[in-house]
Amino acid sequence: MRELTVVEVRLDSEEGSPVLILKEVDGPRQLAIWMTAAGASGILGALQAPDADHPSSHELILALVESLGGEVSVAHIVGHQEGVFYAELIVDGRPVNARPSDAIAVALRAGVPIKVAEGVLNAVGVVPEPAPEEQPGEDQVEQFRQFLDSVNPDDFE
């Protein structure tokens, strides 16, 4: 297993779908995981301060595990097939199947590592070409926020 760190969540320029970019901690490869707006929102929420009065479902999951005396120790991305990633959370040493976006959102909130199977990284990881120094524009961030604000839960049924 190779440890990953979150680089960014952005909108795919061609399809407008949210994509999470992860990078291996001790290497150059990156992994792109396309996901729903709800999945991206969960990860973005983990990068902000939690609202103790209105916990997200990921914060609730973590609180439930901890209230039962358990511990989330790592999120694993364990497989990839036909564009679909498979993940699990390790809770008290036992794997629990999860969507990658949920496993990563919980791991970020718990402050635990995100790891990927070497075979997955070898199969779909890429070494990005050096790009000119460029920061995402405020208009891209605003466009993504507007997209999240306009999404209706019925859009995902």
C-alpha positions in Angstrom: 0.0 0.0 0.0 1.2 3.5 -0.9 0.1 6.5 1.2 -1.7 9.3 -0.7 -2.5 12.9 0.1 -5.4 15.1 -1.3 -4.1 17.6 -3.9 -7.5 19.1 -4.9 -11.1 18.7 -5.8 -12.0 20.3 -9.0 -14.5 20.2 -11.9 -13.5 18.2 -15.0 -13.1 20.7 -17.7 -14.7 18.5 -20.4 -17.7 17.0 -18.5 -18.0 19.3 -15.5 -17.9 16.4 -13.1 -16.2 16.7 -9.8 -12.8 14.9 -9.7 -10.6 14.3 -6.7 -6.8 14.4 -7.3 -4.6 12.4 -4.9 -0.8 12.2 -5.0 1.4 9.5 -3.5 3.3 10.9 -0.5 6.7 9.6 -1.4 6.5 9.6 -5.2 5.4 11.5 -8.3 2.2 9.6 -9.3 -1.2 11.0 -9.0 -4.6 9.3 -9.0 -7.8 10.9 -10.3 -11.2 9.7 -9.0 -14.4 11.1 -10.6 -17.3 11.2 -8.2 -20.7 12.7 -7.6 -21.2 16.3 -6.4 -22.3 14.8 -3.0 -19.1 12.8 -2.7 -17.0 15.9 -3.6 -18.9 18.0 -1.1 -18.2 15.4 1.6 -14.5 15.7 1.0 -14.5 19.5 0.7 -16.4 19.6 4.0 -13.7 17.5 5.6 -11.2 20.2 4.7 -13.2 22.9 6.6 -13.9 23.3 10.3 -16.8 21.0 11.5 -20.1 22.4 12.7 -20.6 20.7 16.1 -24.3 21.6 16.1 -25.0 20.1 12.6 -22.6 17.2 11.9 -22.3 15.8 8.4 -23.0 12.1 7.9 -19.2 11.5 7.8 -18.8 13.2 11.2 -21.7 11.2 12.5 -20.1 7.9 11.3 -16.9 8.8 13.0 -18.7 9.8 16.2 -20.6 6.5 16.2 -17.5 4.4 15.7 -15.7 6.3 18.5 -18.7 6.2 20.9 -18.7 2.5 20.5 -15.1 2.4 21.5 -13.8 1.8 18.0 -11.2 3.4 15.9 -10.8 4.2 12.2 -7.2 3.7 11.4 -6.9 4.0 7.6 -8.8 4.3 4.3 -7.7 1.9 1.6 -8.4 2.2 -2.1 -8.3 -1.5 -2.9 -9.4 -1.9 -6.5 -10.3 -0.4 -9.8 -12.3 -1.9 -12.6 -13.9 -0.3 -15.7 -13.5 3.2 -14.2 -14.9 2.3 -10.8 -12.8 2.5 -7.7 -13.3 0.3 -4.6 -12.4 1.3 -1.1 -12.7 0.2 2.5 -12.2 1.8 5.9 -10.2 -0.1 8.5 -12.2 0.0 11.7 -10.6 -1.8 14.7 -8.4 -3.7 12.3 -11.4 -5.0 10.2 -12.2 -3.8 6.6 -15.6 -2.2 6.0 -16.5 -1.7 2.3 -17.1 2.0 1.4 -17.3 4.2 -1.6 -13.9 5.9 -2.1 -15.4 9.4 -1.5 -16.9 8.3 1.8 -13.8 6.4 2.9 -11.6 9.5 2.1 -14.1 11.9 3.8 -14.1 9.9 7.0 -10.3 9.4 6.9 -9.7 13.1 6.5 -12.0 13.9 9.5 -10.3 11.2 11.6 -6.8 12.4 10.6 -5.8 9.0 9.4 -3.9 7.9 6.3 -5.4 7.3 2.9 -3.6 4.4 1.1 -3.9 2.8 -2.3 -3.0 -0.7 -3.4 0.2 -0.7 -5.4 -1.5 -2.5 -8.2 -4.2 0.2 -8.5 -1.6 2.9 -8.6 0.5 1.0 -11.2 -2.6 0.5 -13.3 -4.2 4.0 -13.2 -1.8 6.3 -11.6 -0.1 8.9 -13.8 2.9 11.1 -13.5 1.7 14.6 -14.5 3.7 16.6 -17.0 5.3 19.7 -15.5 2.9 22.6 -16.0 3.6 26.4 -15.9 2.9 27.9 -12.5 -0.8 28.3 -12.4 -3.2 28.6 -9.5 -6.9 27.7 -9.9 -8.7 30.9 -10.7 -11.3 32.3 -8.2 -13.8 31.9 -11.1 -13.2 28.1 -11.1 -13.8 27.9 -7.3 -16.9 30.0 -7.6 -18.2 27.9 -10.5 -17.8 24.8 -8.4 -19.6 26.4 -5.4 -22.5 27.4 -7.6 -22.6 23.9 -9.0 -22.8 22.5 -5.4 -25.5 25.0 -4.5 -27.6 24.2 -7.5 -27.5 20.4 -7.0 -30.7 18.8 -5.8 -30.7 15.4 -4.1 -33.3 14.2 -6.7 -30.6 14.6 -9.3 -28.9 11.5 -8.0 -31.8 9.1 -8.0 
